Every structure is written in structure tokens, then in C-alpha cells.
Amino acid sequence: MKRLASLLVLLAATGASHAAEVQVAVAANFAAPMEKLAADFQRDTGHKAIIASGATGKFYAQIRNGAPFEVLLSADDETPARLEREGQVVAGSRFTYAVGRLVLWSATDNYANADVLKSGSFKHLAVANPKTAPYGVAAVATIERLGLRATLQPRIVQGENIAQAWQFASTGNAELGFVAQSQVWRDGKFTSGSGWIVPASMHDPIRQDAALLGKGAANPAARALLDYLRSAKAKAVIRSFGYEI
């Protein structure tokens, strides 16, 4: 009994007895950074983040229907605000964890640039569904700003989310795709292919907000994760994937 008591004291002292899991709904564009952040988070705090990635619009519907998510990392700032108004988010917990950048990208080297959309030298352009994906909204706004909506509409292939849009482009099923910079960028350069970083002035800012959901209000791991995302270490990781803070 004494040995057991001593062990329990030791576990409490090291924080191991307080380690917990947190269910996180992550926007598809932030899946890769979140995998890195989750590993760092577990190593630094002992807590484990269980990640599900997908379209923000679909997460909204799932949360409204009782999905067990405790933290939302959205691809926009409107969805968490709406969920807060509807009582699904802990009041005052929302904050912008990243500002995304849109990229016109191709798996082909030296191909994607600011003029290729006007050239007509391609058959398919991948775009995320603007009804559920904020990056899709930004892509449509960019196309309209360029005055190419009518010209490009027949060539658009629509992905369910930004991950599927990238998949279409990366496999060559679409010669070009509007994707998140985080999907094709590491430490200041494109990881493969070629791309044009769309000027921020061509669409509304892609402010991505995090929020503590009601189901996570009593979970220390949920609050710890949100605190961790504000840390200098986490911000450095987020920047390395091409986001602004």
C-alpha cells in the first residue's frame, strides 16, 4: 500500500495523472500544421489531441447535431462566431490562430503564375466547394476579381474541401488548383511544383478562428490546447507553413 501511495504521489507530481485527451475539429487546410502541433503539444504537456479534419461548413452542421468535438479550429472567423451566438461555443474563447493565404498551384514546375488563368492552356481548375470551404469562397472571389468567371466556369472541378482540391491538382487530374499555401509550402518555399501566391487584396482576409466548444468547457486538455496555440513555439510552426499570425 505504501508503494502504491508513493507511486500516486509521483504521478501527481509529474502531471501524468492529469494528462487528458481533447477531440479537435480541424479545418482541412490546417491538417498538416496541426499534426506537427499535436505531436509537440503532447510532448510538452502530456495531453493528446485527437484530430478530425474536414470542411468547416460540415463541422458546423456536425457540432449543431451533437458531435463530440471539444475544440474547433475553423477555416474562417464567421463559423465560430455563429456557433457562439447559438450557444455552442464558450463565450469569450474565440481568437484568430492564423491568417491563411490562397495559392494558384500546379504539380508542374514553372507553370502556375499570375497569367496562366488567362492563357487557356489548361482543361481543369480545382476549387474547393465555396458553400462549405472558406478557401473556396476566396478562390471564387479571385476569379471574379480577374473577370474570368464566365471563361473558367466550364473548367472548374469542385472538391468537397481544400484537401480534395489539392488532391485533384497534385495527381494531375486538374492542371491547376486554388489551394491553401500551407498545403504546398514549407519554410519559405514551395515543396514541389509551381505556384502563384494570390495577393491578399483579391479576396477577403482568410482569418481562421479557434474556439472552445461547450463539450470541452470542463476538459483541461481543451483549454491547454488553446493556450498552446497562442505560444511562441506554436506560432513559429504556424508561420513555417505559410500562414500569417
TORDREN-636888 format. One record per residue (C-alpha): residue number from 1; residue in three letters; x, y, z. Coordinates in Angstrom, 2 decimals, decimal comma. Layout:
TORDREN-636888
[atom NUM; 'ALA'; [X; Y; Z]]
...
This chain:
TORDREN-636888
[atom 1; 'MET'; [0,00; 0,00; 0,00]]
[atom 2; 'LYS'; [2,85; 2,37; 0,82]]
[atom 3; 'ARG'; [4,44; 1,69; -2,56]]
[atom 4; 'LEU'; [1,13; 2,39; -4,30]]
[atom 5; 'ALA'; [0,66; 5,63; -2,38]]
[atom 6; 'SER'; [4,18; 6,71; -3,28]]
[atom 7; 'LEU'; [3,54; 5,97; -6,95]]
[atom 8; 'LEU'; [0,36; 8,02; -6,96]]
[atom 9; 'VAL'; [2,18; 10,95; -5,39]]
[atom 10; 'LEU'; [4,89; 10,67; -8,04]]
[atom 11; 'LEU'; [2,36; 10,61; -10,86]]
[atom 12; 'ALA'; [0,64; 13,68; -9,48]]
[atom 13; 'ALA'; [3,94; 15,47; -9,12]]
[atom 14; 'THR'; [4,92; 14,81; -12,74]]
[atom 15; 'GLY'; [1,50; 15,79; -14,05]]
[atom 16; 'ALA'; [0,95; 12,36; -15,64]]
[atom 17; 'SER'; [-2,25; 11,81; -13,69]]
[atom 18; 'HIS'; [-3,70; 14,98; -15,24]]
[atom 19; 'ALA'; [-2,97; 14,09; -18,87]]
[atom 20; 'ALA'; [-6,15; 14,01; -20,92]]
[atom 21; 'GLU'; [-7,40; 13,79; -24,48]]
[atom 22; 'VAL'; [-9,16; 16,50; -26,47]]
[atom 23; 'GLN'; [-11,30; 15,99; -29,57]]
[atom 24; 'VAL'; [-10,41; 18,62; -32,17]]
[atom 25; 'ALA'; [-12,24; 19,52; -35,38]]
[atom 26; 'VAL'; [-9,59; 20,95; -37,71]]
[atom 27; 'ALA'; [-10,16; 22,76; -41,00]]
[atom 28; 'ALA'; [-8,70; 20,73; -43,86]]
[atom 29; 'ASN'; [-6,16; 23,42; -44,78]]
[atom 30; 'PHE'; [-4,68; 23,24; -41,28]]
[atom 31; 'ALA'; [-4,37; 19,44; -41,11]]
[atom 32; 'ALA'; [-0,62; 19,25; -41,73]]
[atom 33; 'PRO'; [0,36; 22,02; -39,29]]
[atom 34; 'MET'; [-1,96; 20,51; -36,68]]
[atom 35; 'GLU'; [-0,27; 17,11; -36,93]]
[atom 36; 'LYS'; [3,03; 18,79; -36,08]]
[atom 37; 'LEU'; [1,46; 20,91; -33,35]]
[atom 38; 'ALA'; [-0,35; 17,92; -31,83]]
[atom 39; 'ALA'; [2,91; 15,99; -31,52]]
[atom 40; 'ASP'; [4,60; 19,00; -29,88]]
[atom 41; 'PHE'; [1,58; 19,57; -27,64]]
[atom 42; 'GLN'; [1,63; 16,00; -26,36]]
[atom 43; 'ARG'; [5,36; 16,07; -25,79]]
[atom 44; 'ASP'; [5,25; 19,40; -23,95]]
[atom 45; 'THR'; [2,06; 18,95; -21,91]]
[atom 46; 'GLY'; [1,23; 15,25; -21,81]]
[atom 47; 'HIS'; [-2,21; 15,93; -23,28]]
[atom 48; 'LYS'; [-3,23; 14,24; -26,52]]
[atom 49; 'ALA'; [-5,14; 15,93; -29,33]]
[atom 50; 'ILE'; [-7,40; 13,59; -31,32]]
[atom 51; 'ILE'; [-7,75; 15,22; -34,74]]
[atom 52; 'ALA'; [-10,54; 15,08; -37,30]]
[atom 53; 'SER'; [-10,02; 17,23; -40,41]]
[atom 54; 'GLY'; [-12,58; 18,36; -42,96]]
[atom 55; 'ALA'; [-14,63; 21,22; -44,33]]
[atom 56; 'THR'; [-15,58; 23,91; -41,84]]
[atom 57; 'GLY'; [-19,16; 24,02; -43,12]]
[atom 58; 'LYS'; [-19,61; 20,33; -42,46]]
[atom 59; 'PHE'; [-18,13; 20,67; -38,98]]
[atom 60; 'TYR'; [-20,68; 23,38; -38,27]]
[atom 61; 'ALA'; [-23,52; 21,00; -39,06]]
[atom 62; 'GLN'; [-21,95; 18,16; -37,07]]
[atom 63; 'ILE'; [-21,42; 20,35; -34,00]]
[atom 64; 'ARG'; [-25,02; 21,56; -34,18]]
[atom 65; 'ASN'; [-26,08; 17,90; -34,29]]
[atom 66; 'GLY'; [-24,12; 16,91; -31,18]]
[atom 67; 'ALA'; [-20,73; 15,76; -32,49]]
[atom 68; 'PRO'; [-18,28; 15,18; -29,60]]
[atom 69; 'PHE'; [-15,78; 17,85; -30,65]]
[atom 70; 'GLU'; [-14,33; 19,98; -27,85]]
[atom 71; 'VAL'; [-12,22; 22,44; -29,83]]
[atom 72; 'LEU'; [-12,83; 23,88; -33,29]]
[atom 73; 'LEU'; [-10,01; 25,19; -35,48]]
[atom 74; 'SER'; [-12,03; 26,79; -38,24]]
[atom 75; 'ALA'; [-11,04; 27,93; -41,72]]
[atom 76; 'ASP'; [-12,87; 31,20; -41,13]]
[atom 77; 'ASP'; [-13,96; 33,54; -38,35]]
[atom 78; 'GLU'; [-17,66; 33,53; -39,18]]
[atom 79; 'THR'; [-18,42; 29,92; -38,25]]
[atom 80; 'PRO'; [-17,08; 30,10; -34,66]]
[atom 81; 'ALA'; [-18,86; 33,44; -34,17]]
[atom 82; 'ARG'; [-22,11; 31,91; -35,39]]
[atom 83; 'LEU'; [-21,69; 28,91; -33,11]]
[atom 84; 'GLU'; [-21,06; 31,25; -30,19]]
[atom 85; 'ARG'; [-24,29; 33,13; -30,93]]
[atom 86; 'GLU'; [-26,07; 29,77; -30,98]]
[atom 87; 'GLY'; [-24,65; 28,74; -27,60]]
[atom 88; 'GLN'; [-22,27; 26,06; -28,89]]
[atom 89; 'VAL'; [-19,05; 27,96; -28,07]]
[atom 90; 'VAL'; [-17,81; 29,10; -24,66]]
[atom 91; 'ALA'; [-18,25; 32,87; -24,64]]
[atom 92; 'GLY'; [-15,01; 34,81; -24,99]]
[atom 93; 'SER'; [-12,91; 31,80; -26,03]]
[atom 94; 'ARG'; [-12,62; 32,68; -29,73]]
[atom 95; 'PHE'; [-9,38; 34,04; -31,19]]
[atom 96; 'THR'; [-7,63; 34,13; -34,57]]
[atom 97; 'TYR'; [-4,89; 31,49; -34,60]]
[atom 98; 'ALA'; [-3,82; 32,01; -38,23]]
[atom 99; 'VAL'; [-4,49; 34,05; -41,35]]
[atom 100; 'GLY'; [-4,47; 31,84; -44,43]]
[atom 101; 'ARG'; [-3,13; 32,56; -47,90]]
[atom 102; 'LEU'; [-4,61; 31,31; -51,17]]
[atom 103; 'VAL'; [-2,31; 29,91; -53,87]]
[atom 104; 'LEU'; [-2,87; 29,01; -57,52]]
[atom 105; 'TRP'; [-0,76; 25,86; -57,69]]
[atom 106; 'SER'; [0,28; 23,23; -60,20]]
[atom 107; 'ALA'; [2,22; 20,00; -59,80]]
[atom 108; 'THR'; [4,12; 21,05; -62,95]]
[atom 109; 'ASP'; [7,27; 23,09; -62,44]]
[atom 110; 'ASN'; [7,42; 26,63; -63,83]]
[atom 111; 'TYR'; [3,77; 26,63; -64,87]]
[atom 112; 'ALA'; [1,44; 28,30; -62,37]]
[atom 113; 'ASN'; [1,72; 32,08; -62,41]]
[atom 114; 'ALA'; [-0,45; 35,19; -62,43]]
[atom 115; 'ASP'; [-1,19; 34,96; -66,16]]
[atom 116; 'VAL'; [-1,85; 31,26; -66,70]]
[atom 117; 'LEU'; [-5,59; 31,55; -65,93]]
[atom 118; 'LYS'; [-5,96; 33,88; -68,92]]
[atom 119; 'SER'; [-3,88; 31,71; -71,24]]
[atom 120; 'GLY'; [-6,39; 28,91; -71,80]]
[atom 121; 'SER'; [-3,57; 26,35; -71,72]]
[atom 122; 'PHE'; [-5,34; 24,00; -69,31]]
[atom 123; 'LYS'; [-8,51; 21,91; -69,16]]
[atom 124; 'HIS'; [-9,29; 21,74; -65,45]]
[atom 125; 'LEU'; [-9,05; 24,07; -62,44]]
[atom 126; 'ALA'; [-9,63; 22,59; -58,98]]
[atom 127; 'VAL'; [-11,53; 24,72; -56,45]]
[atom 128; 'ALA'; [-12,91; 23,85; -53,01]]
[atom 129; 'ASN'; [-16,68; 24,00; -52,59]]
[atom 130; 'PRO'; [-17,45; 27,64; -51,70]]
[atom 131; 'LYS'; [-20,60; 26,56; -49,86]]
[atom 132; 'THR'; [-18,61; 24,75; -47,18]]
[atom 133; 'ALA'; [-14,95; 25,85; -47,57]]
[atom 134; 'PRO'; [-13,76; 29,44; -46,97]]
[atom 135; 'TYR'; [-10,81; 28,86; -49,31]]
[atom 136; 'GLY'; [-13,37; 28,07; -52,00]]
[atom 137; 'VAL'; [-15,03; 31,42; -51,30]]
[atom 138; 'ALA'; [-11,64; 33,15; -51,68]]
[atom 139; 'ALA'; [-10,96; 31,29; -54,94]]
[atom 140; 'VAL'; [-14,30; 32,34; -56,44]]
[atom 141; 'ALA'; [-13,71; 35,94; -55,34]]
[atom 142; 'THR'; [-10,29; 35,90; -57,02]]
[atom 143; 'ILE'; [-11,72; 34,52; -60,27]]
[atom 144; 'GLU'; [-14,38; 37,22; -60,26]]
[atom 145; 'ARG'; [-11,84; 39,94; -59,48]]
[atom 146; 'LEU'; [-9,87; 38,79; -62,54]]
[atom 147; 'GLY'; [-13,03; 38,96; -64,65]]
[atom 148; 'LEU'; [-12,76; 35,29; -65,61]]
[atom 149; 'ARG'; [-15,90; 33,77; -64,07]]
[atom 150; 'ALA'; [-17,64; 33,01; -67,39]]
[atom 151; 'THR'; [-14,45; 31,81; -69,07]]
[atom 152; 'LEU'; [-13,34; 29,47; -66,29]]
[atom 153; 'GLN'; [-16,68; 28,10; -65,09]]
[atom 154; 'PRO'; [-16,71; 25,16; -67,57]]
[atom 155; 'ARG'; [-13,20; 24,16; -66,46]]
[atom 156; 'ILE'; [-13,79; 24,14; -62,72]]
[atom 157; 'VAL'; [-13,73; 20,82; -60,89]]
[atom 158; 'GLN'; [-15,04; 21,21; -57,37]]
[atom 159; 'GLY'; [-13,56; 19,48; -54,36]]
[atom 160; 'GLU'; [-15,57; 18,84; -51,23]]
[atom 161; 'ASN'; [-12,92; 20,76; -49,27]]
[atom 162; 'ILE'; [-9,50; 22,27; -49,79]]
[atom 163; 'ALA'; [-7,82; 18,90; -49,21]]
[atom 164; 'GLN'; [-9,71; 17,38; -52,15]]
[atom 165; 'ALA'; [-8,97; 20,40; -54,33]]
[atom 166; 'TRP'; [-5,28; 19,88; -53,62]]
[atom 167; 'GLN'; [-5,64; 16,17; -54,37]]
[atom 168; 'PHE'; [-7,09; 16,91; -57,80]]
[atom 169; 'ALA'; [-4,17; 19,23; -58,58]]
[atom 170; 'SER'; [-1,43; 17,07; -57,07]]
[atom 171; 'THR'; [-2,49; 13,97; -59,03]]
[atom 172; 'GLY'; [-2,73; 15,86; -62,31]]
[atom 173; 'ASN'; [-6,48; 15,36; -62,63]]
[atom 174; 'ALA'; [-6,54; 19,15; -62,72]]
[atom 175; 'GLU'; [-3,60; 21,04; -64,19]]
[atom 176; 'LEU'; [-4,20; 23,88; -61,76]]
[atom 177; 'GLY'; [-5,83; 24,29; -58,38]]
[atom 178; 'PHE'; [-6,61; 27,03; -55,91]]
[atom 179; 'VAL'; [-5,23; 25,56; -52,68]]
[atom 180; 'ALA'; [-4,09; 26,72; -49,26]]
[atom 181; 'GLN'; [-0,49; 27,88; -49,14]]
[atom 182; 'SER'; [0,02; 25,61; -46,13]]
[atom 183; 'GLN'; [-0,54; 22,55; -48,34]]
[atom 184; 'VAL'; [2,35; 23,31; -50,69]]
[atom 185; 'TRP'; [4,73; 25,50; -48,67]]
[atom 186; 'ARG'; [7,38; 24,81; -46,06]]
[atom 187; 'ASP'; [9,93; 27,18; -44,57]]
[atom 188; 'GLY'; [9,76; 29,86; -47,23]]
[atom 189; 'LYS'; [9,40; 27,88; -50,46]]
[atom 190; 'PHE'; [7,12; 25,60; -52,44]]
[atom 191; 'THR'; [7,65; 21,95; -51,63]]
[atom 192; 'SER'; [7,02; 20,93; -55,24]]
[atom 193; 'GLY'; [5,56; 22,16; -58,49]]
[atom 194; 'SER'; [4,93; 25,86; -59,01]]
[atom 195; 'GLY'; [2,56; 28,43; -57,61]]
[atom 196; 'TRP'; [1,30; 31,98; -57,52]]
[atom 197; 'ILE'; [0,51; 33,38; -54,08]]
[atom 198; 'VAL'; [-2,71; 35,29; -54,65]]
[atom 199; 'PRO'; [-2,46; 38,89; -53,42]]
[atom 200; 'ALA'; [-4,47; 39,33; -50,24]]
[atom 201; 'SER'; [-6,27; 42,28; -51,84]]
[atom 202; 'MET'; [-8,08; 39,96; -54,27]]
[atom 203; 'HIS'; [-10,33; 38,40; -51,63]]
[atom 204; 'ASP'; [-11,49; 38,95; -48,08]]
[atom 205; 'PRO'; [-8,91; 38,00; -45,41]]
[atom 206; 'ILE'; [-8,99; 34,33; -44,51]]
[atom 207; 'ARG'; [-8,99; 34,77; -40,74]]
[atom 208; 'GLN'; [-9,06; 31,37; -39,09]]
[atom 209; 'ASP'; [-10,51; 31,33; -35,59]]
[atom 210; 'ALA'; [-10,18; 28,77; -32,82]]
[atom 211; 'ALA'; [-12,92; 28,25; -30,26]]
[atom 212; 'LEU'; [-13,61; 26,21; -27,13]]
[atom 213; 'LEU'; [-16,81; 24,28; -27,71]]
[atom 214; 'GLY'; [-19,30; 23,62; -24,96]]
[atom 215; 'LYS'; [-18,40; 19,94; -24,77]]
[atom 216; 'GLY'; [-14,81; 20,91; -23,91]]
[atom 217; 'ALA'; [-15,56; 23,52; -21,26]]
[atom 218; 'ALA'; [-14,65; 21,20; -18,39]]
[atom 219; 'ASN'; [-11,73; 19,48; -20,14]]
[atom 220; 'PRO'; [-8,34; 20,85; -19,06]]
[atom 221; 'ALA'; [-6,73; 19,44; -22,22]]
[atom 222; 'ALA'; [-9,07; 21,54; -24,39]]
[atom 223; 'ARG'; [-8,14; 24,76; -22,62]]
[atom 224; 'ALA'; [-4,47; 23,76; -22,61]]
[atom 225; 'LEU'; [-4,53; 23,28; -26,38]]
[atom 226; 'LEU'; [-5,98; 26,73; -26,98]]
[atom 227; 'ASP'; [-3,34; 28,23; -24,71]]
[atom 228; 'TYR'; [-0,67; 26,26; -26,56]]
[atom 229; 'LEU'; [-1,77; 27,67; -29,92]]
[atom 230; 'ARG'; [-1,01; 31,14; -28,58]]
[atom 231; 'SER'; [2,54; 30,20; -27,56]]
[atom 232; 'ALA'; [5,63; 31,46; -29,41]]
[atom 233; 'LYS'; [6,59; 27,87; -30,24]]
[atom 234; 'ALA'; [3,24; 27,15; -31,88]]
[atom 235; 'LYS'; [3,26; 30,44; -33,76]]
[atom 236; 'ALA'; [6,66; 29,60; -35,24]]
[atom 237; 'VAL'; [5,27; 26,30; -36,54]]
[atom 238; 'ILE'; [2,20; 28,03; -37,98]]
[atom 239; 'ARG'; [4,33; 30,61; -39,78]]
[atom 240; 'SER'; [6,55; 27,89; -41,27]]
[atom 241; 'PHE'; [3,52; 26,61; -43,19]]
[atom 242; 'GLY'; [2,94; 29,98; -44,84]]
[atom 243; 'TYR'; [0,31; 31,44; -42,52]]
[atom 244; 'GLU'; [0,34; 34,91; -41,08]]
[atom 245; 'ILE'; [-0,35; 35,44; -37,38]]
